[in-house]
Amino acid sequence: MHHEFLKCPFLVALLYLATGTALSEPTPEKYSAASIRQGTEPGIRFSSGLTVCDETLRKGRWVSRYWLSTGMIKPESHLEEERPVMETLPIDAFELAIEGEDLAGSWRWIKAQQSKVQNPEDQLVTFELASSTRPITVKVHTLLHGGPVMIRWLEVTNTGRKPTAITKVSPWAGLLWNTPNYGERIQSGNDAVFEVGYCQYEEWGHEGAWRFEPVINATKTIAGTRGKSGWGHPTFFVRNNATGEWFVGSLGWSGNWTIRLTSQQDRVKKQARLFLSMGPSAADPTLRVLSPGETVKSPETHLFCMQSELDRVIQAMHDHVRRNVLPPPVPGREYQVEANHRGYIVDHEDEAGLKREVDLAADVGAELFMIDAGWYGPEPNRWAQNVGDWYAGAWLPNDLTPVREYARHKGLLFGLWVEIESIGSASKLRKEHPDWVLTRNGQPVGGGRQLDLANPAVVAWMESEIIRIIKKYDLDMFRIDYNTTIDEGGNRVKDGFVENTLWRHCEALYGIFDRVHKQFPKVIFQNCAGGGGRLDLGIMRRFHNTELSDWMRGPRSPKILNGITWILPPEILLRTFGTEVGDHATDGDLDFQLRMIMMSRPIFRGISPTLAEFNPLSRKKIRESVDLFKRVVRPIMVEGRVYHHTPVTPLLEPSPWVVLEYANEDSHRAVASLFRTSQNGDSTFQFTPRGLDSGRTYRVTFGNSGQAVDFPGSLLLQQGIPVRLEGALTSEMLIFESKP
């Protein structure tokens, strides 16, 4: 009788209503909560989305108890059973060393509090600890946005009467996974429970080259050592082969950094654990000197675990970056097609040439015109040596105002390039302020081209210059570049400590742009650092979009985009088409080159010397591509979901295909580009879309032929479409539009 009763839908509905629960109660898309425990062992359980992290104060150590990706709460009885073993492990949930002394074991509880920030569902949880061995207090801030990603940073205060030094900090550390009984889920001979994914190169033009390595009873160390976050990225992806889970961590830091992931794997007991340490690093003993009473903020760490396929994990990262990291787009100036003057008149800038470039930009449908390097300084054709003197050169006797007004007359926004952190050898600034040059052990760093941002006078000058330039030229967009690679960075003796200056550099740079943003809310701020040399979430918190890579040539170009879109969404990534780079025009047919930029944010740099010399066939193709980008690709890409059909591709060796798909969140529209990147492998790729709805019918337009065919979504998702490309550096674009 009981079972028959439950089979009646009407009676089941009455039962739910009687108990006060509606059948149609919606599931919230966001959820965040924190449970603060008091007592002899205070602790906090953080929940955001389905990510759960539980930490506690135990014997003077603030330690990890567990992470879960299911939203579940682990019973205390289970935790007590694990406790004797856990107390012997490196599970401190943050790390802080002062003057070489690790403060783990010295912490005592002060207080904890919660507050609502930004949006109603966002929670900031802060707890405060004090050291019993050093005059140091630390506030640990954890920000919960309701999605799977949590953000943590520390505020460290020197409560003593004399200066002291931070020598190590990891804002988030400790136990990530405790995986028992893995033997039931991993085949013998392939018993690596954990595989670490990281960007394997630090060199210019090598962004996004992901590599996965098994880590068994070892520590995998990943580092950025170029004096900026680098053409690698301070981000890791770890796959748990026993549970199907992923852990992703990203350090929002624009200086040198180190990530360590340590695996303990008992092959007899079939028990595996993974531990994390990640934070800023330096070649010198001291990261940052703290004056008496001074408080400094550590880098932010973005961390989450998720049980899903890789693309769902990447989409969660994109959602987090879009909503919780990037500054909101400037209304009406969101995602422009850009044109940059550095093509045919590079290092030979004059007013007439710049206006010719404006004509070309307007002709192909660009929406923003930017003047890049070469407009400033005392000597023509020496842009790298002139940096620091931010006034128009004598070769522009009317300054930039006529070019700006001409661009606006043509309907274009106006932007300007400045390498504000640099001081060139030919600049008057260098002659007037030789003491502003960054030094290491008393010698200039980076060929003497780097300003010392540990000097307050330099910081004040930089901020005033940015403000002056934006006001003087009435800019719609301000673009920074950062071409100097300073590796170990500068150093100095500060209050008796040998302090590396990278921390102060990042601290000053962030502060400047935080303040400038508030002063100029309608200005677009664009990031570049020798292409993609500084793409971390710390710098991207201050910039609306970014140059991805100065490497414009195929087949590497689509591979770079494929890799960096693991972290950053494509609508903020600028890619270049044009002739600035030698032989770029030979790397693929016209469609291949245009589709590379259409799957991100296009910049045109050198498409023809003049309008009169513009090949009418290429002109038609470029204009059609820009129109297609604006009408179709951009509306899909912005806030869209990204699917990587070839997620890991070797950057420097031949590989047959790079395939990217973008889809609207509602699955009404999607676009895919398939790039044949070498003659290796099969000439046919069986493309099975992932962003469509099986219940809809789609009109599929084939870019190469222009033909359109209707397919049921179920057929596309099950069988896909074979795409055949015979030659290397060719491509196909597929557009999917649902029918009413």
C-alpha positions in Angstrom: 0.0 0.0 0.0 2.8 2.4 0.9 4.5 1.9 -2.5 1.2 2.3 -4.4 0.5 5.5 -2.5 3.9 7.0 -3.7 3.1 6.1 -7.3 0.2 8.6 -7.4 1.6 12.0 -8.5 -1.3 13.9 -7.1 -0.9 12.4 -3.6 2.9 12.9 -3.8 2.3 16.6 -4.5 -0.1 16.8 -1.6 2.5 15.2 0.7 5.1 17.7 -0.3 2.7 20.6 0.2 1.7 19.3 3.6 5.4 19.1 4.7 6.0 22.7 3.4 8.2 21.7 0.5 7.2 22.6 -3.1 8.0 20.1 -5.8 9.0 22.9 -8.2 11.3 24.6 -5.7 14.2 25.9 -7.9 17.8 24.9 -7.2 19.9 28.0 -6.6 22.7 28.6 -9.1 25.0 30.1 -6.4 25.5 29.1 -2.8 28.0 30.2 -0.1 28.2 29.7 3.6 30.7 29.6 6.4 30.3 27.8 9.7 32.6 29.2 12.4 33.5 26.8 15.3 34.6 28.2 18.7 36.1 26.3 21.6 39.5 24.8 22.3 40.1 24.0 18.6 38.3 26.8 16.7 37.8 26.3 13.0 35.8 27.2 9.9 34.0 25.3 7.2 33.8 27.2 4.0 31.3 26.3 1.3 31.0 27.9 -2.1 29.0 26.2 -4.9 29.8 22.5 -4.3 33.3 23.2 -3.1 33.8 22.6 0.7 37.0 23.4 2.6 37.3 22.7 6.3 40.2 24.1 8.5 41.0 24.3 12.2 43.5 25.5 14.7 45.3 22.6 16.2 48.3 22.8 18.5 49.2 26.2 17.2 48.8 25.2 13.5 46.1 26.3 11.3 45.5 23.1 9.3 43.4 21.6 6.5 41.0 19.0 7.5 39.5 18.2 4.1 38.3 19.5 0.7 35.3 18.1 -1.0 33.8 18.7 -4.4 30.3 17.4 -3.7 28.9 20.0 -1.2 28.9 17.3 1.5 30.1 17.7 5.1 32.4 15.1 6.5 31.3 13.6 9.8 33.4 14.4 12.9 33.7 10.7 13.7 35.6 10.1 10.4 37.8 13.1 11.0 38.7 11.9 14.5 39.7 8.5 13.1 42.1 10.2 10.6 43.5 12.7 13.1 46.5 10.7 14.4 47.9 10.3 10.9 47.0 13.8 9.8 48.9 15.4 12.6 52.1 14.0 11.2 51.5 15.5 7.7 52.3 18.9 6.1 48.7 20.2 6.3 49.2 23.8 7.4 46.5 25.7 5.4 48.7 28.7 4.9 52.5 29.3 5.4 54.2 32.3 6.8 57.9 32.7 7.7 59.3 35.8 9.4 63.1 36.3 9.3 63.5 32.6 8.3 61.3 31.3 11.1 58.2 29.3 10.1 55.4 30.5 12.4 53.4 27.2 12.1 52.9 26.0 15.6 52.9 29.5 17.1 49.4 30.6 16.3 46.7 31.5 18.7 43.1 32.4 18.0 41.9 36.0 18.2 38.5 36.2 16.4 36.5 35.5 13.3 33.7 37.4 11.4 31.6 37.3 8.3 30.4 40.1 6.1 28.5 40.5 2.9 30.4 42.2 0.0 29.7 43.3 -3.5 26.7 41.1 -4.5 24.2 39.7 -1.9 25.5 36.2 -2.2 29.2 37.1 -1.8 30.6 36.4 1.7 34.0 37.5 3.1 35.1 35.4 6.0 38.0 36.8 8.0 39.7 35.2 11.0 42.6 36.6 12.9 45.6 34.8 14.5 48.5 36.1 16.5 51.9 34.4 16.8 53.3 33.6 20.2 56.9 33.7 19.0 56.9 36.8 16.9 55.1 40.2 17.1 53.0 39.3 14.1 49.3 39.0 13.6 47.7 37.7 10.4 44.2 38.2 9.1 43.2 35.4 6.8 40.5 36.5 4.3 38.5 34.0 2.3 36.0 35.3 -0.3 33.1 33.1 -1.3 31.2 34.1 -4.5 28.8 31.2 -4.6 30.5 29.4 -7.4 33.1 26.7 -6.9 36.1 29.0 -6.8 37.3 30.5 -3.5 39.8 33.4 -3.1 42.2 33.7 -0.2 44.7 36.3 0.8 46.5 37.3 4.0 47.0 40.6 5.7 50.2 40.4 7.8 50.9 43.1 10.5 54.1 43.8 12.3 53.0 44.6 15.9 56.5 45.0 17.1 58.7 48.0 17.7 61.4 47.3 15.0 61.3 46.3 11.4 61.0 42.6 10.4 60.9 40.6 7.2 58.6 38.2 5.4 60.8 35.5 4.0 58.1 33.0 2.9 54.4 33.2 2.3 51.8 30.8 0.8 48.3 32.3 1.2 46.7 28.8 0.7 48.5 25.6 1.3 48.1 22.1 2.9 46.1 19.0 2.1 44.2 19.0 -1.2 43.3 15.3 -1.5 43.2 12.3 0.8 42.3 9.4 -1.5 41.9 6.0 0.1 41.3 2.7 -1.7 42.6 3.9 -5.1 43.5 0.4 -6.0 39.9 -0.4 -6.9 39.9 2.4 -9.5 43.3 2.5 -11.2 44.8 -0.3 -13.3 48.1 -1.7 -12.3 50.9 -0.3 -14.5 49.2 3.0 -14.6 49.0 3.7 -10.9 49.7 7.5 -10.8 46.8 8.8 -8.8 47.7 12.4 -9.5 48.7 14.1 -12.7 49.8 17.7 -12.7 49.1 20.0 -15.6 51.2 23.2 -16.0 52.4 25.6 -18.7 55.8 24.2 -19.5 57.6 27.2 -21.0 58.5 30.7 -19.7 59.8 32.1 -22.9 58.3 34.8 -25.2 55.8 33.4 -27.7 55.4 30.1 -25.8 52.1 30.7 -23.8 49.6 28.1 -23.2 51.7 25.0 -23.7 50.1 22.6 -21.2 51.8 19.4 -20.1 50.6 16.7 -17.7 53.0 14.7 -15.6 52.3 11.9 -13.1 53.6 12.7 -9.6 54.2 9.7 -7.4 56.0 10.2 -4.0 57.6 13.3 -5.3 57.2 17.1 -5.4 56.4 18.8 -8.7 57.8 22.3 -8.6 56.5 24.9 -11.1 58.0 28.4 -11.1 58.0 31.8 -12.8 61.5 33.3 -12.8 61.3 36.1 -15.4 60.6 39.0 -13.0 57.0 39.0 -14.0 54.4 36.2 -13.9 55.8 35.2 -17.3 54.8 33.6 -20.6 54.0 30.5 -18.5 51.2 31.0 -16.0 51.0 30.7 -12.1 48.2 28.2 -12.5 48.0 24.4 -12.1 45.4 21.8 -13.0 45.6 18.5 -11.2 43.7 15.4 -12.2 42.8 12.7 -9.6 42.6 9.6 -11.7 41.0 7.6 -8.9 38.1 10.0 -8.2 37.6 11.8 -11.5 38.1 15.1 -9.7 40.1 18.2 -10.7 41.9 20.7 -8.5 42.7 24.1 -10.0 44.8 26.8 -8.4 45.9 30.2 -9.7 48.1 32.7 -8.0 47.1 36.4 -8.7 50.7 37.7 -8.7 52.7 39.6 -11.3 56.2 38.9 -9.9 58.2 35.7 -9.5 56.3 32.7 -8.1 56.6 29.1 -7.1 54.1 26.3 -6.9 54.9 22.9 -5.2 52.6 19.9 -5.4 53.7 17.0 -3.3 52.3 13.5 -3.7 52.4 10.7 -1.1 51.2 7.4 -2.6 51.3 4.2 -0.6 51.2 1.4 -3.2 50.7 -1.3 -0.5 47.8 0.4 1.4 46.5 2.1 -1.8 46.3 5.4 0.0 47.3 8.7 -1.8 47.5 12.3 -0.6 48.3 15.5 -2.4 49.7 18.7 -0.7 50.0 22.3 -2.0 52.3 25.2 -1.4 52.1 28.3 -3.7 53.2 31.9 -3.3 55.6 34.6 -4.4 59.3 33.8 -4.5 62.5 35.7 -4.7 66.2 35.2 -5.2 67.0 37.2 -2.1 66.4 36.3 1.6 63.5 38.8 2.1 60.3 39.1 0.1 59.1 42.2 1.9 60.3 44.2 4.9 57.6 45.3 7.4 58.0 48.5 9.3 56.7 48.7 12.9 52.9 48.8 12.7 52.8 48.2 8.9 50.3 45.8 7.3 50.8 44.3 3.9 48.5 42.2 1.7 49.7 38.9 0.2 48.8 37.8 -3.3 45.4 36.4 -3.8 45.1 32.6 -4.4 42.1 31.3 -6.4 41.4 27.6 -5.6 38.7 25.0 -6.3 38.0 21.4 -6.7 35.4 20.0 -9.1 34.2 16.5 -10.2 33.5 17.0 -13.9 35.1 16.8 -17.4 37.9 19.2 -18.2 35.8 21.7 -20.2 33.3 22.1 -17.4 36.2 22.8 -15.1 37.5 25.4 -17.6 34.0 26.9 -17.9 33.8 27.3 -14.1 37.2 29.1 -14.3 35.9 31.4 -17.0 32.8 32.2 -15.1 34.9 33.1 -12.1 37.3 35.3 -14.0 34.5 37.1 -15.8 32.4 37.8 -12.7 34.9 38.0 -9.9 38.3 39.0 -11.3 38.0 41.3 -14.4 36.7 44.9 -14.0 33.3 45.3 -15.6 33.4 46.3 -19.2 32.9 50.0 -19.9 29.3 50.4 -21.1 29.2 51.0 -24.8 32.9 50.1 -25.2 32.9 46.4 -24.4 34.6 44.3 -27.1 36.0 46.3 -30.0 37.6 45.3 -33.2 41.0 47.1 -33.0 43.5 48.5 -35.5 47.1 49.3 -34.5 49.4 51.5 -36.6 52.5 49.3 -36.4 52.5 47.6 -39.8 53.9 49.6 -42.7 55.0 52.7 -40.9 56.6 51.1 -37.8 59.3 53.3 -36.5 58.6 55.8 -39.2 55.5 57.5 -37.7 54.2 60.8 -39.0 50.8 62.4 -39.1 50.0 61.6 -42.7 51.0 57.9 -42.2 48.9 57.6 -39.0 45.9 59.1 -40.8 46.3 56.6 -43.7 46.2 53.8 -41.0 43.0 55.3 -39.7 41.5 55.2 -43.2 42.3 51.5 -43.5 41.0 50.8 -40.0 37.7 52.4 -40.8 37.5 50.8 -44.2 37.6 47.2 -42.8 35.2 48.0 -39.9 37.5 48.4 -37.0 36.0 50.2 -33.9 39.1 51.5 -32.1 42.3 52.9 -33.5 45.4 52.7 -31.3 48.8 54.4 -31.7 51.4 52.0 -30.6 55.1 52.5 -29.8 57.1 55.1 -31.7 55.1 58.3 -31.1 57.2 59.8 -28.3 60.7 60.8 -27.2 63.7 62.7 -28.3 65.0 60.6 -31.3 63.0 59.1 -34.2 62.9 55.4 -34.9 64.2 54.4 -31.4 61.0 53.5 -29.6 62.7 51.1 -27.1 65.3 53.7 -26.1 62.9 56.6 -25.9 60.5 55.1 -23.3 60.1 57.4 -20.3 59.7 60.6 -22.3 55.9 60.6 -22.8 55.6 63.5 -25.1 55.1 63.5 -28.9 58.3 63.5 -30.9 59.4 66.3 -33.3 58.2 64.1 -36.2 54.7 64.8 -34.9 54.8 68.6 -34.8 51.0 68.9 -34.2 51.1 66.3 -31.5 48.6 63.4 -31.6 45.5 65.6 -31.4 44.8 65.8 -35.2 45.1 62.0 -35.5 42.8 61.4 -32.5 40.2 63.8 -34.0 40.5 62.2 -37.4 39.9 58.8 -35.9 36.9 60.0 -34.1 35.6 61.7 -37.3 35.8 58.2 -38.9 33.7 56.8 -36.0 36.6 55.1 -34.1 37.5 55.2 -30.5 41.1 56.3 -29.7 43.8 54.5 -27.7 47.4 55.0 -26.9 50.4 52.8 -26.0 52.6 53.6 -23.1 55.4 51.4 -21.5 55.1 53.2 -18.2 57.4 51.0 -16.1 60.4 51.6 -18.3 63.1 54.2 -18.7 65.0 54.2 -22.0 68.7 54.9 -22.5 68.0 57.9 -24.8 65.3 59.4 -22.6 65.6 62.7 -20.8 64.1 61.0 -17.8 67.1 58.7 -17.6 69.5 61.7 -17.7 67.5 63.6 -15.1 66.9 60.7 -12.7 69.7 58.1 -13.0 68.8 57.1 -9.4 65.4 55.9 -10.6 66.9 52.9 -12.5 66.3 49.5 -10.9 69.5 47.9 -9.6 70.5 44.5 -8.2 73.6 44.4 -6.0 74.2 48.0 -7.1 74.2 47.2 -10.8 71.4 48.1 -13.3 68.9 45.4 -14.1 67.5 44.7 -17.6 70.1 46.9 -19.3 69.1 49.8 -17.1 65.7 49.9 -18.7 63.6 49.3 -15.6 62.2 51.9 -13.2 62.5 51.1 -9.5 59.0 51.0 -8.1 60.3 50.5 -4.6 61.2 54.2 -4.8 58.1 56.3 -3.7 59.2 59.1 -6.0 59.0 56.8 -9.0 55.6 55.6 -8.1 54.3 59.2 -7.7 55.7 60.2 -11.0 54.2 57.1 -12.8 50.7 57.7 -11.4 50.9 61.4 -12.3 52.1 60.6 -15.8 49.3 58.1 -16.5 46.7 60.7 -15.3 48.3 63.4 -17.4 48.4 61.3 -20.6 44.8 60.2 -20.2 43.6 63.7 -19.7 45.9 65.4 -22.3 44.8 63.0 -25.1 41.3 62.4 -23.9 41.8 58.7 -24.3 39.1 56.1 -24.8 41.7 53.4 -24.2 45.0 53.3 -22.3 47.4 50.4 -23.1 50.4 49.4 -21.1 53.3 47.3 -22.3 56.1 45.8 -20.3 58.9 44.5 -22.6 61.7 44.4 -20.0 62.6 41.0 -18.5 64.3 41.5 -15.2 64.5 37.8 -14.1 65.6 37.9 -10.4 64.5 41.5 -10.1 66.1 44.3 -8.1 67.2 44.3 -4.5 68.3 46.7 -1.8 69.3 46.7 1.9 66.2 47.9 3.8 66.4 48.2 7.6 69.2 45.7 7.7 67.5 43.1 5.4 68.4 42.2 1.8 64.9 42.8 0.3 63.9 41.8 -3.2 61.9 44.6 -4.8 59.4 42.5 -6.9 56.8 42.6 -4.1 57.0 46.4 -3.9 56.8 46.6 -7.7 53.6 44.6 -7.8 52.1 46.4 -4.8 52.8 49.8 -6.4 51.5 48.8 -9.8 48.3 47.4 -8.4 47.7 50.5 -6.3 48.3 52.9 -9.2 45.8 51.2 -11.5 43.2 50.7 -8.7 43.2 54.4 -8.1 43.3 55.4 -11.8 40.4 53.1 -12.6 38.3 55.1 -10.1 39.3 58.4 -11.6 38.6 57.3 -15.2 35.7 54.9 -15.2 35.0 55.3 -18.9 38.5 54.5 -20.0 39.3 51.0 -21.3 42.5 49.7 -19.7 44.5 47.2 -21.9 47.3 45.0 -20.7 50.4 43.8 -22.6 53.8 42.6 -21.5 55.8 41.7 -24.5 52.6 40.0 -25.7 51.5 37.5 -23.1 54.3 37.9 -20.5 52.0 38.9 -17.7 48.5 37.3 -17.8 48.1 36.4 -14.1 44.8 37.1 -12.3 46.5 39.8 -10.2 47.2 42.1 -13.2 43.9 41.1 -14.9 41.9 42.3 -11.9 43.0 45.8 -13.1 42.6 45.5 -16.9 39.6 44.9 -19.2 41.5 42.9 -21.8 44.9 41.8 -22.8 47.3 41.1 -25.6 47.7 37.3 -25.7 51.0 36.9 -27.6 53.2 38.8 -30.0 53.7 35.5 -31.7 51.3 35.9 -34.6 52.4 33.1 -36.9 50.7 29.8 -37.6 50.6 27.0 -36.6 51.7 28.1 -33.1 49.1 30.9 -32.9 46.0 28.8 -32.6 47.8 26.5 -30.2 48.6 29.5 -27.9 44.9 30.6 -28.0 43.9 27.0 -27.3 46.1 26.8 -24.2 45.4 30.2 -22.6 41.7 29.8 -22.9 42.0 27.1 -20.2 42.3 30.1 -17.8 41.2 33.3 -19.5 38.0 33.8 -21.6 38.5 34.4 -25.3 36.6 37.7 -25.5 39.4 39.5 -23.6 42.3 38.0 -25.6 43.7 40.2 -28.4 45.2 38.4 -31.4 46.9 40.1 -34.4 46.4 39.9 -38.2 48.8 41.8 -40.4 52.3 42.2 -41.7 54.2 43.6 -38.8 55.9 40.2 -38.2 58.2 39.0 -40.9 56.6 36.3 -43.2 53.4 36.3 -41.2 51.5 36.5 -44.4 52.9 33.2 -45.6 51.6 31.2 -42.5 48.3 29.9 -43.8 45.7 31.0 -46.2 43.7 34.1 -45.6 40.9 32.2 -44.0 43.2 30.4 -41.6 44.8 33.7 -40.5 41.5 35.6 -40.1 39.8 32.8 -38.2 42.7 32.7 -35.8 41.8 36.3 -34.7 38.1 35.8 -35.0 38.1 33.2 -32.2 39.4 36.0 -29.9 39.6 39.8 -30.2 41.0 41.0 -33.6 43.7 43.5 -33.9 44.8 44.6 -37.4 48.4 45.7 -37.8 49.5 46.4 -41.3 46.9 45.2 -43.9 48.0 47.5 -46.8 50.3 50.5 -47.3 47.4 52.6 -48.5 43.8 52.3 -49.4 44.7 52.6 -53.1 47.1 49.6 -52.9 44.6 47.5 -50.9 44.0 44.2 -52.9 40.3 44.2 -53.5 40.0 40.5 -53.0 41.7 40.5 -49.6 39.9 43.7 -48.7 36.6 41.9 -49.4 37.6 38.9 -47.4 38.7 41.0 -44.4 35.6 43.1 -44.4 33.4 40.0 -44.6 35.3 38.4 -41.7 34.9 41.5 -39.5 31.2 41.7 -40.3 30.8 38.0 -39.5 32.8 38.5 -36.2 30.5 41.3 -35.2 27.2 39.7 -36.2 27.8 36.1 -35.2 31.1 35.2 -33.4 31.3 38.0 -30.9 27.7 37.6 -29.6 28.4 33.9 -29.1 31.9 34.3 -27.6 31.0 37.0 -25.0 29.9 35.1 -21.9 29.9 31.9 -23.9 31.1 28.5 -23.1 34.4 27.2 -24.5 35.0 23.6 -25.5 38.5 22.3 -26.3 38.3 19.4 -28.7 42.1 19.2 -28.8 42.9 20.3 -25.2 46.6 19.4 -25.1 48.6 20.0 -28.2 52.5 20.2 -28.5 53.5 23.7 -29.0 56.7 23.3 -30.9 56.2 19.9 -32.6 53.8 19.1 -35.5 50.3 18.1 -34.5 47.4 17.7 -36.9 44.6 19.8 -35.5 43.5 22.5 -33.2 39.7 22.7 -32.7 37.8 25.2 -30.6 34.1 25.6 -30.1 32.2 28.4 -28.5 28.5 28.2 -27.6 25.8 30.4 -26.0 24.8 29.4 -22.5 21.3 28.7 -23.8 22.7 26.5 -26.7 20.8 28.5 -29.4 24.0 29.3 -31.3 27.6 28.0 -31.5 30.7 28.5 -33.6 33.6 26.2 -34.2 36.9 26.7 -35.9 39.0 23.8 -37.0 42.7 24.5 -37.9 44.8 22.0 -39.7 48.1 22.8 -38.1 50.4 20.3 -39.9 50.3 17.6 -42.6 50.6 15.0 -39.9 47.7 12.7 -38.9 44.4 12.2 -40.5 43.1 14.7 -42.9 39.5 14.3 -41.6 38.4 15.4 -38.1 35.1 14.0 -36.9 33.8 17.1 -35.2 31.1 16.3 -32.6 29.7 19.6 -31.1 29.3 19.8 -27.3 27.5 23.0 -26.8 24.2 22.2 -28.5 20.8 21.0 -27.4 19.7 17.5 -28.5 16.1 18.7 -28.6 16.6 21.4 -31.1 17.2 21.5 -34.9 20.2 23.5 -36.1 21.1 25.2 -39.4 24.8 24.5 -39.9 26.7 26.9 -42.2 30.0 25.7 -43.6 32.4 28.7 -43.9 34.5 27.3 -46.7 31.6 26.5 -49.1 28.9 28.8 -47.8 26.5 25.9 -47.8 23.9 25.6 -45.1 22.3 22.3 -44.0 19.7 21.5 -41.3 20.5 18.8 -38.7 18.7 17.5 -35.6 20.7 18.4 -32.5 20.6 14.8 -31.4 22.2 13.6 -34.6 25.0 16.3 -34.3 25.7 15.3 -30.7 25.8 11.6 -31.4 27.5 11.4 -34.9 29.0 14.8 -35.5 30.3 16.2 -38.8 33.4 15.0 -40.7 35.6 18.0 -41.7 38.2 17.2 -44.3 41.2 19.5 -44.8 43.9 18.3 -47.1 46.6 20.9 -46.6 48.5 22.3 -43.6 47.5 25.7 -42.4 44.0 25.5 -43.7 40.8 25.8 -41.7 37.0 25.5 -41.6 34.5 27.4 -39.6 31.1 26.0 -38.7 28.2 28.1 -37.4 25.3 26.5 -35.7 22.0 28.4 -35.3 18.9 26.8 -33.8 15.7 27.0 -35.8 12.4 28.1 -34.3 
